[in-house]
Amino acid sequence: MKAGPREWLGLFVLTLPTLLLALDATVLNLAVPHISADLKPSSAELLWSIDIYGFMIAGFLVTMGTLGDRIGRRKLLMIGALGFGLASVLAAKATSPEMLIAARALLGITGATLMPSTLALISNMFKDPKQRGVAISVWVTCFSVGVAVGPVLGGAFLEWFWWGSVFLLAVPVMVVLLVATPLLIPEYKDAEAGRIDLASVVLSLVTVLPAIYGIKRMAEQGTDAQAVVTLLAGVVFGVLFVLRQRELADPLLDLRLFANRAFTTALLVLLLGLGLMGGLYLFITQYLQLVEGLSPIRAGLWLLPAAGALIVASSLTPAIAGKVGPGYVVGGALFLSVLGYALIGLVDSTDGLPLLVTGFVLIYTGISPMMVLGTDLVVGSAPPERAGSAAAMSETAMEFGIALGIAGLGSVVTAVYRDEIGEALPPGLAESAAETARDTLAGADAVSDSLGAQVLEQAREAFTNGMNLASGIAGVIVAVTAVAAMVLLRHVPAGGAEDAGADEGPVEGTGPFR
């Protein structure tokens, strides 16, 4: 059955949370100086106010995706929208670092309800494989618009209003969502689902949260004892979580989904592709501001060409995949992004802006088909009653991927930077200033008066060299991922035609990618 006008109007409503979450993920970094001046948080409090949002989203995605399957995806979406709006007001009105951290934690928990609910509802509303591919393409495009507009819009709000205004962007969006959803979005849930196993919920949280924390700590502090212990704790609890799911008749996460080759391959491609891009994105934004000396708004404007390329590629992906086949489209596009990584590997610290922007355009163009088709493969491979759980797995893979990308590539950039800057620091420099300069390029910029122009330029060159090496490593991994995508997804037919999928395991899907 093909979707009609009501479903397409409903799709517009379902893209609003996606747009909003992309905005919310980018604007806070711009507001950090203003928050620091107003609330005067400690360095640890400031770090937690930024990180707690991602921690909570990653930790609660699996639970919320499965909860939507049980109580109704539309109901969970509306509960989450109301909670997100209220938490946004709380964050905007925060009068202390503790209050801001608590509000950001609530934003993460309620935000975890939005993405899997919207994706699951899309898979339910658009039964036709071709229409579902187009709908997910629109969903990805709106996420791209949010990423592109976030820095520019956030910078403008911070210039005109107080820092809390960036959180209030969510309120009118959530009001529209709450009014329109009952009118345009039908309810879907698994009528035969049992009660949620609370032990599984706890195990999922103590698996994901320590793992994400350990990975992020490795990116920031190196491989210290705390990072290793928390990572190992996440692994141990993860094993216990898997063992419990295998014993339950109605598990929180249906492990049989992983028997589907398209599902598992798409998850891995999303994890690696988005993770490496997300890791490099962090250093590209730093390059624009700390090496090129651009303001946040101007840096955001230079990122718009890449976001525009992603939007165009997302729109074209379903039509191309309908003729060529998803596996070859994903693999071929990833090879295009490899060229982008190679260009960024050649950027220098004096006049590298054109090459950087061109490379980033190619990277974004190359990952777009992966985002569209990878998400469609994950959601479309799952049975209708497990769509929320599958969507949550897709989002969790992205969160883990980005955390791993930042940690892995961050370690490379940091190692190169500290090695090269250590040799360039002038003798007689105060130990506190030397330590700050050795830590990060932002630190070197902060003590630039003590370093002098020549040493600061060497710090910029050291950072750029680290970014070059990280980009080269990312390019090699993406090239291997591209080959794997072509080989492992070659059985997925073009155009959404039905496929017998004899070798695909016991899980029956709802669409062509089963």
N, C-alpha and C positions, 0 to 999 in steps of 0.2 A: 504494500500500500504506500502510495506516494504522499508526501506532506503537502498541505494546502496553505493558503494565506495565513491562517491562524498560527500554524507552526512556525512560519517564517517571521511573523511578528513576535512570537514567543522567543525565537532565537535572538532577536535584538535585545530582549529583556535579559536573556541568559548571558549575553556578552558583557553586561554592565559590571557584574562582580569581577570578571576577568580583567577588564580595563582598570577597575579600581585597585585590585591587588597589585597589578603591575605598577601603578602610580605610587601606591603606598610603600612598595619595596625600594623605591628610588629617592623619594623626597626627603626621608629622614636624614640621610647622609649630608644633604645640603644644609639642613637645619642644625647640625651639630654645633657649630660655633655659637649660634644664637642661644641654644639650650644651655651650653656651657656657661655663657655669660649670665643667663637669667637664673637657672636653678643651681649653678655651681656644684655639679656632681663631681665625685672623685673619678679617677680614670677607670676604676673597676665598675662604678655605677654607670658611667657613660657607655662603656663597652656592653654591659648587660642590657641597657635600654635599646641598643641597636640589635644585639644578637638574640634576645629572648623571643622576639617575634618569629624569626625563622625556626628557632628551636621548637616552639609550641606548634607551629604549622606542621613541621616534619613529624613531631611526635604523635599528633592526633589525626593525621590524614587517614591511616588505615582504619582507626576506630570510627571516625566520622563517615567514611565511605561505606562501611558495613552497616552503621547505624541508619543511614539513609535507605539502604536496601530493606531494612526491617520496618522502620516507622513511616517511611514515605520520603522520597527525595524532594518533593516540593515543600513538604512540611519542614524538613531539616533546612532547606535553603532559606525559608522565611524566618525560622528561628535564628539561624546564623546571621542573616541580614540585619535583623533587629538588634542582636547582640553586638554586631560589628559597628553599627551606627552609634549605639550607646557607649561602647568602648572608645570610639573615636572622639566623642564629646569629652569623655573622661581624660583622654590623653591631651586634648587641646587645653583643658582647664587644669592640668597638673601643676601643683605648687611645690612639689618636692621631687627629687630623683626617684624615691621609692614609689611615689604615686605614678610617675611616668612608666617605671618598669612594670608595675602591676597592670596599668592600662595596656601597655604593649603586649604583655602576656595574654590578656583577654582578647586583644586583637588577633593574636596568633591562633588561639583556640577557636574563636568564632570564624576566623578566616579559613581554617581547615575544613569547615563545613561547606564552603562556597564552591571551590574548584571541583571536587569530585561530584558534588550535586549537579552542577551545571553540565559537566561532561556526561554524566549518567543520563540526565534528562534529554540531552541532545541525542544520545544513542537510542533512547526510547521513542522520541518524537519523530526521528528520521529513520524509518525502517529501510528505505531504499538505499543500497550501498553508495550509489553515486551522489544522492542528495546528502547522505551523512558525511561523505567526504567534503562536499562543499561547505556544509554547516561547520564542520571542525576547522576547515580552512578559515572561515569567518571568525571563529572563536580564537584561533591562533593570531589572526590579523589584529584583532582587538587587543590582545595581549601585547603585540608589537607596538601598537599605537600608544598604549600606556607606558611602555618602556621608553618610547621616543619622546612623548610629551612630558613625562614625569620631571626630568631635570629642568626643562624650560618653564613649565607651569609652576613647579615648586620654587624655582629661583625668582619668578615674578611675584609670587605670593609673599616670599620672604622679603622682597624689596619693598612691597607695599603695605604688608600687614605684619602682625607678630607671628612668632614661630608656630604657635598652636593652630594657625589658620590652615597649615598643610594637612592637618588631620581632619578638619571640618569639610574638606573636599568630599569625604565619604558620605556625609549626612544626606544631601539632596539625592545622591545616587541610590542610597538605600531606601529612601522614601518612595522613589519611583518604582523600585523593585518590589517593595511590599504592596503597593497599590496594583501594579500591573500583573504580578505573578498569578494571583487567583483567577484573573480574567483570561489569561492566555496560555498558562502552563497546566496541563493535566497532571494528576498525581500518578505516581508509579511506586510500587513496592512489591517485595516478595511476600506473597500471601502465606506461604508455607514456612517462612523463616521462624526459627525458634528464638529464645531469649539470648541476648548477648552474654557471652562468658566473661565475667568481670576479671577473672584471673588472666585471661588472654589480653584484656585491655591493659592491665598493669604490666604484663610481660612485654607487650608491644612498646609501651612508653619507656620502660627501663632498658629496652634494646636500642631504640632510636635515639633517645636523648643523650645518653652517655657517648654513643658512637659519634653523633654530630658534634657534641662538645669536644671530644677528644681530637677529632679531625681539625676543628677550628683552632684548638689550642696549639696543635702542631704547626698550623700555618702562622700563628702569631708568636709563639714562644719557642718553637723547635720541639724536637722529640725528647721531652722531659718525662720524668716518672709519672706525673699526674696525667699527661696525655696518654701514655701507654696503659696505665691502670684503667682509665675510663674507657678506652677503646676495648681492652680485654673484657671489661665488665659488660659492655654492649654485645660483644661476640658471645659470651657465656649465656647471657639472658636471651640472645637471639636463638641459640641452639635449643634452649628450654622452650621458647615460644614455638619453634617449628615442631618439636616433639609433641607439645600439647595440641597443636592444630591437627596433627596426624591421628590423634586419639579421639577427637570430638566428632560427633555425627554432624553438627552444624557449626563449623569453625568460624572464628573471626576472619580469617584469611584462608580461602580455599586454595590449598597448595596444588590441586589438580590443574589449576590454570597454567602452571609452569610446564605441564606436559605438552602444551601447545607451542610448537616451535616458533610460530609467528609472534605469539605473545612474548615469549622469553627473549627472542632476538630484538624485538622492538624496544623492550625495556632496556636492554644492554646498550643499544644504539642511542637511545635517549639519554641514558646515564653518562655515557662517554662523550657524545657529541655536545650536549648542553653543558656538561661539566667543564670541559676544556674551554669552550667559548666563554662561560661564566667566569672561569678563573682568569682568562686573559682580559676580559672586559674590565675587571677591577684595575689592572695595570694600564690599560689604555686610558681610562678616565684620569688616573694619576699622571700619566704622561702629558695629557692635554693641559692639565692645570699646573703641574709642578715643573715640567720640562719646557712646554711651550708658553707657560705663564698666562693661560686663558682664565677668565672668570668662569664660575659654574654655569652661568647662562650661555656664554659663548662656547664653552665646552659641550654643553648639551646641543647647541645648534650644529656643531661639527659632527655630532653623532646622528643627526637626522637623516643624512643620505643613506647610511646603513639601514636604519629603521625603515626608510622608504623602500629600499630594495627588498627587505624582508616582507613588507606588506604586498608588494607586487608579486614576488615569488610565491607567497602563500596563496594568492588569488589564482595563480596559474597552475599550481601543483595538481589539483584534482583532474583538470583536463589532460595534462601531460601524462599523469599516471594511468588515465583511462585508456591510453593508446600504447604506452611503453611497458607498464608494469611497475608496481611500487618499489620492488627491490632494486631495479635498475635506476629508477629515478632517485631514490635515496642515495645509492652508492655513487652515481654520477654527480649529484649535487655536492656530496661530501668531498669528492675530488676537486670540485671548484673551490670549496672552502680551503682545501690544502694549499692552493695557489695563494689565497689570501694570507694564510699563516706564513708562507714563504716570503711574501712581500713585507709583512711586519717584521720578519726576521732580518730584513735589510735596512730598517729604519735607523737613522742616526739621531743624535741629540741636538743638531743645529737646524736642519731644514727638512725634518722627516714628516711634517704634517700631511702633505699630499699623498705620500706613499702609505702612511698609516691609515688615512681615511679610505683610500682605494682598497687596501687589504681588508679593512673591516667591512666594507661593502660586499666584497667577495665572500667573506666568512658568513655574514648574515644571509646572503643569497643562498649559500650552500646549506645552511642548517635549516632553512625554512621548510623544504620538502620533508626533512627528517621530523620536524615538529608536527607537521600536518599528518603525514602518513604514519609516522610512528605512533602518534596518539590514536589515530583511527584503527591501526592494527591492534593495539592493546585493548581498546574499548570494544571493537567489533569482534574480537576473538572470544569474548566472555559471553556466557549465557545471559539473557535479559535480567534475570533475578540477581546476577552478580555484577552488573554494570557499575554500580557504585564502588564496589571493592576493587574492580579492575581500574577504574579511573583514579582511585586513591593510590594504587600501586604505581601508576604512571607519574603522578605528582610526587610521590615519595622518591622514585628513581631520579627525578629531576633535582629534588632537594639534596639528595645524597651526592649526585653528580657534581653539582655546583660546589658543595662543601669540599669534595675531594679535589676538584679542579683548583680551587683557591689554595688548598693546602699543598698540593703537589707542585703546581706552577709557582706558588708563592715561595716555597722552599728553594726553588731554582733561582728565582729573582733575588731573594734575600742572600743566598750564598754568594752569587756573583757580585752583588752590590757591596757586601761587607768585605769581601776579599780585595776588591779594587779600591774602595774608599779608604780602607785601613792604611794603604801605602801612600795615599795622597794627603792625609791630614798633616798640617804643619806642626813642627816641633814646638813644644812650649804651650800648646793649646790646653786649656783647662780640662781636667778629666771629665767633668760633667758635660761640657760641650762636646768633647770627643765622643763620649758614649752616646749622646743624643744623635750626633751626626752619623755614627756607625750603625745606629739602629734602623733608620729608614730615611728615604729621601725627604719626606716631610719634616723629619727631625733636622736634617741638614739645612733645609730651607729656613726652619725656625731659628737656627743659630748662625745664619748666614753672615751676620755682622762680625762674628768671631772668626769665621772661616775665610772670608774674602771671596771675591768674585771668581778667581781662578779655581779655587778648591770646590766652590759650589758648582761650577761648570763640570769639573771632574766627577762630582757626585751625580750630576744629571747623566753624564756619559756612562757611569757605572750602572745606574738604574736601567738605562736604555739597553746596555749590553745584556743585562739580566733578562730583560723583556724579550730581546732578540732570541736568546737561547731557549727561553720558555716557549716562545712561539714556534721555534723549529721542532722542539720535542712534541708539542701539541700537533703539529702538522703530520709528523710521522705516525702518531697514534691514530689520528683521524684517517690517514690513508689506509691503515690496516683495518679500521672499522668500516671503511667504504667497501673494501674487498669482502669482508665478512657479510655485510648487508646484502651485497649482490649474490653471494653464494647461498646464504641461509634463507633468503627471502625470494629466491628465484621461482619457487613453486607458487607464489601468490599471483593470481591471474590479473591481467590488465582489465580495466573497465568494470570491475566489480562483478564479474561473472561468477557463478557458483563453482566451487571446487570441491571435489570429493574429499581431499585432505586425508587420504588413507593413512598417512604416516604422522598425523598430527596429534595423536593421543586421544584420551577419552573425553575431552571437554568439547561439547557442542557449542558453536558460536551463534551469533544472531545475524551475521552478515557474511560477506564473501571471504573474510580472512579467518576462517575457522579451521 
